[in-house]
């Protein structure tokens, strides 16, 4: 039997370039774990996806980056047949590491590599919006276009705070959107500020927003913030960021496997901090992917 093959894709700019300084340690741990190691330095988010889609000849694909890098890798891996698809390992070195939190992965790079080398696997749900997969959250409306717009230098210096500051900046000028959907035989027609479909356990580092969420239950947690004055929206946002339990008559929350949503205007979506499909959307639970954790 030949040596197991591992390909490491790393985002050189993720999380203040943490991985670059520990690359030798990473390679040593994987080699000691019995892997033949191949390394790819990602040139762009699209490069991560294209490289992952070509990983038919390996046992394990390891992604070093944040949720956006994992998002790109997963969309590449899902182009590979189940029989040929490698397991996914994660080294959480991004600004947002919501998936790593949900999987209880160590924050230390060396410890995360040891977890991967040990080889324990987990079948994790994926979400889908139209033809794109997401691992943690799909969103539309307020805050949705914040993550792709945050300057990389600001993101590296301020971390998660950069997203919140950018979101608060857009709040007073945001125009609500009208959504229509059907759930459990009831038709909804609402003016909304924000729509979230959550697969993981946290959103942008906010841990208590969807306390029932699970990566294995075959359901997505939907949260819709109905139109309200921006002071009320600010109050909800700040309470959520502070880790408090968010309850309001301006919130609609439920779990489901699938939802068809139409809007009164074309809206972009955000999947794991990356640009997603424009409305209308079919949002549903997708197949499972094998993750090392």
C-alpha positions, -999 to 999 in steps of 0.1 A, spaced: 0 0 0 14 34 -10 19 64 12 -11 85 19 -12 118 -1 -21 152 14 -24 185 -4 -22 217 16 -37 248 1 -29 279 21 -40 315 19 -7 334 25 -26 365 37 -50 349 61 -50 359 98 -19 382 98 1 356 77 2 332 107 7 300 87 37 313 67 58 315 99 49 279 109 50 262 75 79 239 85 61 227 116 30 220 96 49 199 70 68 180 97 36 170 116 20 157 84 51 138 73 54 122 107 17 113 104 25 92 73 16 116 46 33 126 13 28 163 14 21 186 -16 17 223 -10 -2 249 -30 1 287 -23 -33 301 -33 -32 331 -56 -68 341 -52 -101 327 -38 -110 313 -72 -76 295 -73 -85 277 -40 -117 264 -57 -100 254 -89 -72 236 -71 -96 218 -48 -116 206 -78 -85 188 -91 -78 169 -59 -90 135 -72 -57 117 -66 -52 124 -29 -65 112 4 -68 145 23 -71 181 13 -61 206 40 -71 242 38 -53 268 59 -74 300 60 -107 313 73 -144 305 65 -140 321 30 -111 298 21 -130 268 33 -161 279 13 -141 280 -19 -124 246 -12 -158 229 -5 -173 242 -37 -143 228 -56 -145 194 -37 -182 190 -45 -173 189 -82 -155 156 -75 -175 123 -73 -181 109 -37 -158 79 -45 -129 101 -54 -134 130 -30 -108 135 -3 -115 143 33 -112 179 43 -88 191 70 -89 226 84 -62 248 99 -82 278 112 -60 309 105 -86 334 91 -102 364 105 -135 346 108 -132 309 119 -169 301 127 -167 266 112 -136 258 133 -154 269 164 -184 247 156 -160 217 150 -142 225 183 -109 226 164 -78 239 183 -67 275 176 -30 265 176 -17 257 142 4 227 154 -26 213 174 -49 216 144 -24 197 123 -22 170 149 -60 166 148 -58 161 110 -29 137 112 -49 115 137 -74 110 109 -108 110 128 -136 119 104 -170 135 107 -199 137 82 -209 174 81 -240 190 65 -236 215 38 -261 242 28 -270 252 -8 -282 284 -23 -292 278 -59 -261 260 -73 -235 271 -47 -226 253 -14 -220 270 20 -206 256 52 -217 280 78 -241 308 68 -260 323 38 -272 358 43 -290 386 24 -297 422 32 -281 443 60 -244 432 66 -246 409 35 -221 428 14 -199 439 43 -175 410 43 -164 411 7 -159 449 10 -138 450 41 -102 460 31 -77 432 38 -54 456 57 -83 466 80 -94 430 84 -59 420 94 -55 448 119 -90 449 135 -101 412 130 -138 405 135 -144 440 147 -139 453 111 -170 435 100 -192 450 127 -179 485 122 -186 483 85 -220 469 91 -230 496 116 -217 522 91 -242 510 65 -272 507 88 -288 542 86 -288 543 48 -300 507 43 -332 502 23 -354 472 35 -364 445 10 -396 426 6 -395 388 8 -421 362 1 -419 325 11 -440 296 24 -433 276 55 -454 248 70 -484 258 48 -483 294 58 -474 322 33 -452 350 45 -449 384 30 -425 407 49 -404 438 47 -370 427 60 -337 441 69 -317 408 71 -322 371 62 -299 344 75 -298 307 68 -274 291 93 -258 257 91 -231 262 118 -231 273 154 -221 309 150 -224 338 126 -195 363 123 -182 352 157 -217 357 173 -223 325 193 -259 329 206 -278 339 175 -291 304 166 -286 283 198 -303 252 182 -281 251 151 -263 218 144 -239 206 117 -255 172 116 -293 176 120 -302 179 83 -318 212 88 -310 249 83 -319 276 109 -336 306 93 -336 340 110 -354 370 94 -352 404 109 -383 424 100 -382 460 91 -378 483 121 -362 517 128 -325 517 126 -321 523 164 -340 491 171 -319 473 145 -288 487 161 -299 475 195 -305 439 182 -271 439 164 -252 452 195 -269 427 218 -260 399 194 -224 410 191 -222 412 229 -232 375 231 -266 381 247 -298 361 239 -316 380 211 -354 380 214 -377 404 196 -411 406 179 -391 418 149 -376 383 145 -389 353 126 -370 321 134 -376 285 123 -359 254 111 -365 237 77 -348 216 50 -357 239 21 -371 273 14 -379 291 -19 -376 329 -15 -385 357 -39 -377 394 -34 -391 427 -47 -358 435 -63 -326 417 -73 -305 412 -42 -270 396 -38 -263 370 -12 -233 363 9 -221 327 15 -195 323 43 -183 359 36 -180 354 -2 -204 367 -29 -232 343 -36 -261 340 -62 -285 368 -67 -322 364 -58 -346 346 -62 -331 318 -41 -337 281 -34 -320 276 -1 -318 240 11 -298 215 30 -272 198 8 -253 166 10 -227 158 37 -189 162 33 -163 143 52 -142 165 76 -113 156 98 -119 168 134 
